[in-house]
Amino acid sequence: MKFCLLIAGFCISTLTHAATVHLDGLVPGVGSMQKEVVSIKERKFLNIVRQQTDFSCGAASLATLLRYGYNIDTDEQKVMNGMFQVSDANAARKLGFSMLDIKNYVEQGLGMRVQGYNIPADKLSALPIPTIVLLDIKGYRHFVVLKRADKNGNVYIADPALGNLTMSIEQFTQGWQGVVLAVVGQGYDQSSPLAIPSPPLTVRSLDDQFAPVTAFNLLDFGFSASELF
């Protein structure tokens, strides 16, 4: 029995594309079984808009936040086109987009608000919504989505180049400058998959990793009542 399940688990874990796995006859007394599974590659980039150029991490991170935080039908190219309209396009192609470019596009192009917060690392777990952060990785400045941080010192990242990542707070703060960029507006999905990431296997048995986000949490964070009620 254990051997059969191990074989089934191995077959599923080695998939590189989405597929339907048939488990006929593997479990005694159970007839035909099938299960839709997500490939390793798809799971790595689940709920992330991937960046397609070396300068578009800011656009892809913002597209991720808009699509999976606000259910806005957008993608990297749409966001890039909009950001080019409010920035120096040539400079952006050479150096990448800036936080100011993100702010200008969100506020001028989408009618939403962007608020920057300087937050100490030990308060990250209190953030009620996913935010955009700029990391310095060995001299390479890279935008990612900070999904959440939990009370055990784990930080959950949606990286448009590398996928879903979990790192320690110590690793995160090595490249983080202490600023988070929050997109605020109508339509925020309080059950967003970005706000409730899957914790690592080592802590999945622990309770209260992520407290439910309430409207009152969001009011405290800069949302207005008209945007929530």
Secondary structure, DSSP 4 states (H G I P E B T S, - for coil): -HHHHHHHHHHHHT-SS-EEEE-TTTSTT----EEEE--HHHHHTTT-PPP-STT-HHHHHHHHHHHHHH-----HHHHHHHHHTTS-HHHHHHH---HHHHHHIIIIISS-EEEEEE--GGGGGG--S-EEEEEEETTEEEEEEEEEE-TTSEEEEEETTTEEEEEEHHHHHHHB-SEEEEEE-TT--TT-TTTSPPPPGGGTTSS-SSPPP-HHHHHHTT--HHHH-
